[in-house]
Amino acid sequence: MSAFHGFPDLPGPDEVALCKLNEVYCCGNARYGNITTFTNATKKHPVINVTRDIHHHRLSDENISMYIDVEDNLFKKITSVWYKQGFLEALSVAADPTVNRESQFLAVTASYFLKVANVFSTFRYFLQPHLKDIGPKIVSNYSRTRSWGNAPIKCLAWHPHATKIAVATVDDNVRIYCSEVSFVSTLKCKAQGHVSSLSWRPFSASELAVGCEQGVIVWTVDPNSMFTKPSSSNAVVLKRSGHNPVTDVSWSPNGDLLISCSGADTSMLVWDVSMETSIPLKRVAGGGIVFSRWSFDASKVFAATSSIIFRVWETKRWTPERWCARGCRVVAACWGPKDVVLFAAKGEPMIYALTNTGLMSGTQTSKALAVLDVTKVELPSGDCVGGPILDMCWDPTGRYLALLFEESHLIAIFCTTQLMMQLKITPCCFVSGLENELPSTMAFQQNFTEGACLTIAWSSGRVQHFPIIYTDGY
């Protein structure tokens, strides 16, 4: 039987799902429906729609065409390309006869050097295939955001203790929305390009880590300040040679350590932000570290690589347990209560669980168990759901699991309960967007006390809060 058997029917053509209240799937008119008709639980939540904002910051092709091209001499061209794109790209410019018409000797010499460099690069990529891509392409390959390069919202993160959310947009600005204030703070500095991930520091009202192309930027934003655009003096840039672009950042639940990962680096860096120092955790096999996830009690860290290998680190002595996924790399993972970690491999419609790893039991006999098969199916409405998983997240109470799929416009939410040592997963509901909207990324609110609240960023730039509520009398 399909995992989607038992889900409530999707809303009608002109309707949209707004919330789930005491097992009632509440829907309303897509244009005029309001969630306050059913509940006030999200009444003070920030209303976010970044579409208008990014139009003022992003240069269009029409804007670019207004500038007049200036023909630089060959030396300036080569120097500029070397500075911006590296030595090999500069050699390519020097060897290109359509660009270099001034010096035949330089063109021939550069072409020979380029051939030698390509031989060494081929051998290096054979040993380290994760280094084939560079810069933003690495982030795009490993991002859990649909169409990361073009999505209006690249990533978002809820504060662990306050109703405050950080949203990174396509213009690489990070906007802070808070229920307590009406204005929106915008974080931007020169080093903040190609933002990949966000993480709030626990037990701090003001510190936000931003993973980007150059490294990690830790912003300190005074919650009582009325400045909507804090200066770059409020930002600390943490970077290390070879550790860029950063594809993931995550604070420990205690707020004392920060982990950064890069798909181009086989080391996972553990930062002491106050000292601006880092300790690399390096293992040879597996390629670059794509992302990491802390367990609730900070005793373990799940680290996924660019290959089929992933590791579970014990954080007292920082010793790892190595695992291999079937077929392809781990694309998404999340921790739940009682040290249960769920993960999914790229291209597979299957979720696995590690419930008793060797780090916990002292044995190596444990193995990952398949707990949910989400093979793609067609619903009675004609919509398709399921298939390869793009991202998943578990709410802080461990009661709801949300899945985002590569080939579906629907988000599926499941109920999860733990009975003894077994995890039971049952249907809850679907969340669909407005016409032609696709879900880009999502996150559960961390301090929602009335149940669970899933925040979804849609491809239109609209952000939706979808609460699942149980009242005391139910």
C-alpha positions as CSV (number, residue, x, y, z in Angstrom):
1,M,0.0,0.0,0.0
2,S,1.3,3.5,-0.9
3,A,2.6,5.7,1.9
4,F,0.1,8.4,0.6
5,H,-2.9,6.3,1.2
6,G,-5.1,7.9,3.9
7,F,-4.1,11.5,3.2
8,P,-7.0,14.0,3.0
9,D,-8.1,15.1,-0.5
10,L,-6.3,18.1,-2.0
11,P,-8.1,21.5,-2.0
12,G,-10.3,22.4,-5.0
13,P,-9.0,24.3,-8.0
14,D,-9.6,27.7,-6.4
15,E,-8.6,26.8,-2.9
16,V,-5.4,26.4,-0.9
17,A,-4.6,24.6,2.4
18,L,-4.2,27.1,5.3
19,C,-3.8,24.9,8.4
20,K,-4.7,21.7,10.2
21,L,-6.8,22.1,13.3
22,N,-7.7,19.1,15.5
23,E,-7.5,16.7,12.6
24,V,-9.6,19.1,10.4
25,Y,-7.8,20.0,7.1
26,C,-8.7,23.6,6.8
27,C,-8.8,25.2,3.3
28,G,-9.9,28.5,1.9
29,N,-10.2,30.6,-1.2
30,A,-6.8,31.0,-2.8
31,R,-7.3,34.7,-3.3
32,Y,-9.3,35.8,-0.4
33,G,-9.0,33.1,2.2
34,N,-7.4,34.0,5.5
35,I,-5.9,31.7,8.1
36,T,-7.4,33.9,10.9
37,T,-10.8,32.4,10.0
38,F,-9.6,29.2,11.7
39,T,-6.9,30.2,14.2
40,N,-5.0,33.2,15.5
41,A,-1.8,31.1,16.3
42,T,0.1,32.8,13.4
43,K,-1.6,36.2,13.6
44,K,1.6,38.0,14.8
45,H,3.9,36.1,12.4
46,P,5.7,38.3,9.9
47,V,4.1,38.6,6.5
48,I,6.9,37.9,3.9
49,N,6.8,38.4,0.2
50,V,10.2,39.3,-1.2
51,T,9.2,39.6,-4.9
52,R,8.9,43.4,-4.8
53,D,12.0,43.8,-2.7
54,I,14.4,42.0,-5.1
55,H,13.2,43.9,-8.1
56,H,14.8,47.0,-6.6
57,H,18.2,45.3,-5.9
58,R,18.7,43.0,-8.8
59,L,20.2,44.2,-12.1
60,S,18.2,43.1,-15.1
61,D,19.6,42.5,-18.6
62,E,18.1,45.8,-19.6
63,N,20.1,47.6,-16.9
64,I,23.3,45.9,-17.9
65,S,22.9,46.8,-21.6
66,M,22.8,50.5,-20.7
67,Y,26.5,50.5,-19.8
68,I,29.1,51.1,-22.6
69,D,31.7,48.4,-23.1
70,V,35.2,49.7,-22.8
71,E,38.0,47.8,-24.7
72,D,40.9,47.1,-22.3
73,N,44.3,46.2,-23.5
74,L,45.5,42.5,-23.3
75,F,47.5,42.9,-20.0
76,K,44.5,44.4,-18.2
77,K,42.2,41.7,-19.5
78,I,44.5,38.9,-18.3
79,T,45.0,40.6,-14.9
80,S,41.3,41.1,-14.4
81,V,40.5,37.5,-15.2
82,W,43.3,36.2,-13.0
83,Y,42.0,38.3,-10.1
84,K,38.4,37.3,-10.5
85,Q,38.5,33.7,-11.8
86,G,42.0,32.4,-11.2
87,F,45.2,31.5,-13.0
88,L,43.9,28.8,-15.3
89,E,41.2,31.1,-16.7
90,A,43.8,33.8,-17.3
91,L,45.9,31.3,-19.3
92,S,42.8,30.5,-21.3
93,V,42.4,34.2,-22.2
94,A,46.0,34.5,-23.1
95,A,45.8,31.4,-25.3
96,D,42.6,32.5,-27.1
97,P,43.5,33.9,-30.6
98,T,40.3,35.8,-30.7
99,V,41.2,37.7,-27.6
100,N,45.0,37.8,-27.9
101,R,45.8,39.3,-31.2
102,E,48.8,41.3,-29.9
103,S,51.4,38.6,-29.0
104,Q,51.6,35.3,-30.9
105,F,54.5,34.2,-28.7
106,L,52.4,34.7,-25.5
107,A,49.4,32.8,-27.0
108,V,51.6,29.8,-28.0
109,T,53.3,29.7,-24.6
110,A,50.0,30.0,-22.7
111,S,48.5,27.2,-24.7
112,Y,51.4,24.9,-23.8
113,F,51.1,25.8,-20.2
114,L,47.4,25.2,-20.4
115,K,47.8,21.7,-21.8
116,V,50.2,20.8,-19.0
117,A,47.9,22.2,-16.4
118,N,45.0,20.3,-17.9
119,V,46.9,17.0,-17.5
120,F,47.6,17.7,-13.8
121,S,43.9,18.8,-13.3
122,T,42.6,15.6,-14.9
123,F,44.7,13.5,-12.6
124,R,43.7,15.6,-9.6
125,Y,40.0,15.3,-10.5
126,F,40.4,11.5,-10.8
127,L,41.7,11.4,-7.3
128,Q,39.3,14.1,-5.9
129,P,36.2,14.2,-8.1
130,H,34.4,16.6,-5.8
131,L,36.8,19.4,-7.0
132,K,35.5,19.4,-10.6
133,D,33.0,22.1,-9.9
134,I,33.9,25.5,-8.6
135,G,32.2,28.4,-6.8
136,P,28.4,28.8,-7.1
137,K,28.1,25.6,-9.1
138,I,29.1,23.6,-6.0
139,V,26.4,25.3,-3.9
140,S,23.9,24.7,-6.7
141,N,24.7,21.0,-6.9
142,Y,24.4,20.3,-3.2
143,S,21.7,22.8,-2.1
144,R,18.4,21.5,-0.8
145,T,16.6,24.5,-2.3
146,R,14.8,23.9,-5.5
147,S,16.6,25.9,-8.4
148,W,18.8,27.6,-5.8
149,G,20.5,29.9,-8.4
150,N,17.2,31.4,-9.5
151,A,14.9,31.0,-6.5
152,P,13.7,34.3,-5.0
153,I,14.4,32.8,-1.6
154,K,17.6,30.8,-1.3
155,C,17.2,29.7,2.3
156,L,15.5,30.6,5.6
157,A,16.1,29.9,9.3
158,W,13.9,30.4,12.4
159,H,15.4,31.6,15.6
160,P,15.4,28.8,18.2
161,H,13.8,30.9,21.0
162,A,12.0,33.8,19.4
163,T,9.5,34.4,16.6
164,K,12.2,35.8,14.4
165,I,13.1,34.5,10.9
166,A,16.1,35.1,8.6
167,V,15.5,35.0,4.9
168,A,18.2,35.0,2.2
169,T,17.1,36.2,-1.1
170,V,18.4,35.9,-4.7
171,D,20.2,39.3,-4.4
172,D,22.3,37.8,-1.5
173,N,20.7,40.1,1.1
174,V,19.6,38.5,4.3
175,R,16.4,40.0,5.7
176,I,15.4,39.6,9.4
177,Y,11.6,39.6,10.1
178,C,10.4,39.7,13.7
179,S,6.9,39.5,15.2
180,E,7.8,42.2,17.7
181,V,8.9,45.0,15.3
182,S,7.4,46.3,12.1
183,F,10.6,47.2,10.3
184,V,12.9,44.7,8.4
185,S,16.6,44.6,9.0
186,T,18.7,43.9,5.9
187,L,22.2,42.3,6.2
188,K,24.6,42.9,3.4
189,C,28.3,43.3,3.0
190,K,30.9,42.9,0.2
191,A,32.0,39.4,1.2
192,Q,28.4,38.1,1.3
193,G,27.9,36.5,-2.1
194,H,26.1,33.3,-3.1
195,V,24.5,32.6,0.2
196,S,23.9,28.9,0.9
197,S,22.8,28.6,4.5
198,L,21.7,30.4,7.6
199,S,21.9,29.4,11.3
200,W,20.9,31.4,14.4
201,R,23.1,31.1,17.5
202,P,21.1,29.4,20.4
203,F,20.7,31.5,23.6
204,S,21.6,34.6,21.7
205,A,19.1,37.1,20.4
206,S,21.4,38.7,17.9
207,E,24.0,36.4,16.3
208,L,23.4,34.9,12.9
209,A,25.8,32.8,10.9
210,V,25.6,33.1,7.1
211,G,27.4,30.5,4.8
212,C,28.5,32.0,1.5
213,E,31.1,31.8,-1.3
214,Q,34.0,33.3,0.7
215,G,33.4,31.6,4.0
216,V,31.2,32.2,7.0
217,I,29.9,35.6,8.0
218,V,28.7,36.0,11.6
219,W,26.4,39.0,12.0
220,T,25.6,40.6,15.4
221,V,22.3,42.4,15.1
222,D,21.1,44.3,18.1
223,P,17.4,43.4,18.5
224,N,16.7,46.8,20.1
225,S,18.4,48.8,17.3
226,M,16.2,50.8,14.9
227,F,18.8,50.6,12.1
228,T,17.3,48.6,9.1
229,K,20.7,48.2,7.5
230,P,23.5,47.3,10.0
231,S,27.0,48.2,8.8
232,S,29.6,45.7,7.9
233,S,31.3,46.4,11.2
234,N,28.7,44.2,12.7
235,A,30.0,41.3,10.7
236,V,32.9,38.9,11.3
237,V,34.2,37.0,8.3
238,L,35.5,33.5,9.1
239,K,37.4,31.9,6.3
240,R,40.2,29.3,5.7
241,S,42.1,28.5,2.6
242,G,40.5,25.8,0.5
243,H,37.3,25.9,2.5
244,N,35.0,27.7,0.1
245,P,32.3,28.0,-1.0
246,V,30.6,27.1,2.3
247,T,27.6,24.9,1.6
248,D,26.3,24.6,5.2
249,V,26.6,26.2,8.6
250,S,25.1,25.0,11.9
251,W,25.4,26.1,15.5
252,S,25.5,23.5,18.2
253,P,22.4,23.4,20.4
254,N,24.4,24.8,23.2
255,G,25.6,27.7,21.1
256,D,29.2,27.2,21.9
257,L,30.5,25.8,18.6
258,L,29.8,26.5,14.9
259,I,30.4,23.9,12.2
260,S,30.9,24.9,8.6
261,C,31.1,22.6,5.6
262,S,32.2,23.0,2.0
263,G,31.6,20.7,-0.9
264,A,35.1,21.4,-2.1
265,D,36.8,20.5,1.2
266,T,37.2,17.1,2.8
267,S,37.5,18.8,6.3
268,M,34.6,19.9,8.4
269,L,35.6,23.0,10.4
270,V,34.5,23.4,14.0
271,W,34.8,27.1,14.9
272,D,35.3,28.9,18.2
273,V,33.7,32.1,16.9
274,S,34.8,34.3,19.9
275,M,38.5,33.4,19.1
276,E,37.9,33.3,15.3
277,T,39.8,29.9,15.2
278,S,38.8,26.6,13.8
279,I,39.7,22.9,14.2
280,P,39.5,20.8,11.0
281,L,37.9,17.4,11.3
282,K,39.4,15.6,8.3
283,R,38.9,12.1,6.9
284,V,40.4,11.0,3.6
285,A,37.6,9.0,2.0
286,G,34.3,10.5,0.9
287,G,35.1,13.8,-0.8
288,G,33.9,17.2,0.3
289,I,31.6,17.6,3.3
290,V,28.2,18.8,2.0
291,F,26.3,19.4,5.2
292,S,26.1,18.6,8.9
293,R,23.3,18.2,11.5
294,W,23.6,18.3,15.3
295,S,21.6,16.0,17.5
296,F,19.3,17.6,20.0
297,D,21.6,17.1,22.9
298,A,24.7,18.1,20.9
299,S,26.4,14.7,21.6
300,K,26.5,13.7,17.9
301,V,26.9,15.3,14.5
302,F,25.7,13.8,11.2
303,A,28.0,14.7,8.3
304,A,27.2,14.0,4.7
305,T,29.8,13.9,2.0
306,S,29.7,14.4,-1.8
307,S,30.0,10.6,-2.2
308,I,28.0,7.7,-0.8
309,I,29.9,7.9,2.5
310,F,28.5,9.7,5.5
311,R,29.6,9.8,9.1
312,V,28.2,10.1,12.6
313,W,30.6,12.0,14.9
314,E,30.6,11.6,18.7
315,T,31.4,15.1,20.0
316,K,33.2,14.3,23.3
317,R,36.3,12.8,21.7
318,W,35.3,13.7,18.1
319,T,35.5,10.2,16.8
320,P,33.5,9.2,13.7
321,E,31.4,6.2,12.7
322,R,31.5,5.6,9.0
323,W,28.5,4.6,6.9
324,C,27.8,4.1,3.2
325,A,24.5,5.0,1.5
326,R,23.1,2.8,-1.2
327,G,23.6,4.1,-4.7
328,C,24.2,7.8,-4.2
329,R,25.1,10.5,-1.7
330,V,22.9,11.5,1.2
331,V,20.8,14.5,0.1
332,A,18.9,15.3,3.3
333,A,19.0,14.3,7.0
334,C,17.4,15.4,10.3
335,W,17.6,14.4,13.9
336,G,14.6,13.6,16.1
337,P,14.0,12.7,19.8
338,K,15.9,9.8,21.4
339,D,18.9,10.2,19.0
340,V,17.0,9.0,15.9
341,V,18.3,10.3,12.7
342,L,16.4,10.1,9.4
343,F,18.2,10.4,6.0
344,A,17.5,10.0,2.3
345,A,19.8,9.4,-0.7
346,K,19.7,11.4,-3.9
347,G,17.4,9.9,-6.5
348,E,15.8,7.4,-4.1
349,P,12.2,7.5,-2.9
350,M,13.1,6.0,0.5
351,I,13.8,7.3,4.0
352,Y,16.1,5.4,6.3
353,A,16.6,5.6,10.0
354,L,19.6,5.1,12.3
355,T,18.2,4.3,15.8
356,N,21.0,2.6,17.6
357,T,24.4,3.4,16.0
358,G,27.6,1.8,17.2
359,L,28.6,5.0,18.9
360,M,25.7,4.5,21.3
361,S,25.8,0.7,21.8
362,G,29.6,0.1,21.5
363,T,29.0,-2.4,18.6
364,Q,29.2,-2.2,14.9
365,T,26.2,-4.5,14.2
366,S,23.6,-1.8,13.8
367,K,22.4,-0.8,10.3
368,A,20.1,1.7,8.7
369,L,16.5,0.6,8.4
370,A,14.1,1.6,5.7
371,V,11.1,3.3,7.4
372,L,9.2,5.0,4.6
373,D,8.8,4.3,0.9
374,V,7.5,7.4,-0.9
375,T,7.5,6.0,-4.5
376,K,5.8,8.5,-6.8
377,V,2.1,8.0,-7.3
378,E,-0.8,9.9,-9.0
379,L,-3.5,11.1,-6.7
380,P,-7.2,11.0,-7.7
381,S,-7.0,14.7,-8.4
382,G,-4.4,14.0,-11.1
383,D,-1.6,15.5,-9.2
384,C,1.6,13.5,-8.6
385,V,3.4,13.2,-5.3
386,G,6.4,11.4,-4.0
387,G,9.6,10.2,-5.8
388,P,13.2,11.3,-5.1
389,I,13.4,13.5,-2.0
390,L,14.9,17.0,-2.2
391,D,14.7,18.0,1.5
392,M,13.0,17.0,4.7
393,C,12.7,18.5,8.2
394,W,11.4,17.2,11.5
395,D,9.6,19.5,13.9
396,P,11.3,20.0,17.3
397,T,8.8,17.8,19.2
398,G,9.4,14.9,16.8
399,R,5.7,14.6,15.9
400,Y,5.7,15.9,12.3
401,L,8.0,15.1,9.3
402,A,7.8,17.3,6.2
403,L,9.0,16.1,2.8
404,L,9.9,18.1,-0.2
405,F,10.2,16.2,-3.5
406,E,12.3,16.8,-6.6
407,E,9.4,16.0,-9.0
408,S,6.3,17.3,-7.2
409,H,4.7,20.6,-6.4
410,L,3.2,19.2,-3.2
411,I,4.8,19.0,0.3
412,A,3.8,15.9,2.3
413,I,3.6,16.1,6.1
414,F,3.5,12.8,8.1
415,C,2.8,12.2,11.7
416,T,5.6,10.4,13.6
417,T,5.4,8.6,16.9
418,Q,8.0,6.4,18.7
419,L,6.7,3.2,20.3
420,M,9.5,1.6,22.3
421,M,12.3,1.3,19.7
422,Q,10.1,1.5,16.6
423,L,9.2,4.6,14.6
424,K,5.7,4.8,13.3
425,I,5.0,7.1,10.4
426,T,1.4,7.9,9.4
427,P,-0.3,10.3,7.0
428,C,-1.1,13.9,8.0
429,C,-1.8,16.2,5.1
430,F,-0.5,17.9,1.9
431,V,0.5,21.5,1.4
432,S,0.1,23.0,-2.1
433,G,0.8,26.5,-3.4
434,L,-1.1,28.8,-5.6
435,E,-1.3,28.4,-9.3
436,N,2.1,27.5,-10.9
437,E,3.9,27.8,-7.5
438,L,6.6,25.3,-6.5
439,P,8.0,24.9,-3.0
440,S,11.6,26.1,-2.9
441,T,12.6,25.5,0.7
442,M,11.0,25.0,4.1
443,A,11.7,25.0,7.9
444,F,9.7,24.2,11.1
445,Q,9.4,27.1,13.6
446,Q,11.4,26.3,16.6
447,N,9.4,28.0,19.4
448,F,5.8,27.2,18.3
449,T,4.0,26.1,21.4
450,E,0.6,25.1,20.0
451,G,1.8,22.2,17.9
452,A,4.0,22.6,14.9
453,C,4.3,25.4,12.2
454,L,5.9,24.7,8.9
455,T,7.2,27.7,7.0
456,I,7.4,27.3,3.2
457,A,9.1,29.6,0.7
458,W,7.4,29.3,-2.7
459,S,8.9,29.9,-6.1
460,S,6.9,33.2,-6.4
461,G,8.7,34.7,-3.4
462,R,5.7,34.2,-1.1
463,V,6.3,32.7,2.3
464,Q,3.5,30.7,3.9
465,H,3.1,29.7,7.6
466,F,1.2,26.4,7.8
467,P,0.3,25.5,11.5
468,I,-0.8,22.1,12.8
469,I,-2.6,22.7,16.0
470,Y,-4.2,20.6,18.7
471,T,-6.3,22.4,21.4
472,D,-6.4,21.2,25.0
473,G,-10.0,20.2,24.8
474,Y,-9.5,17.9,21.8
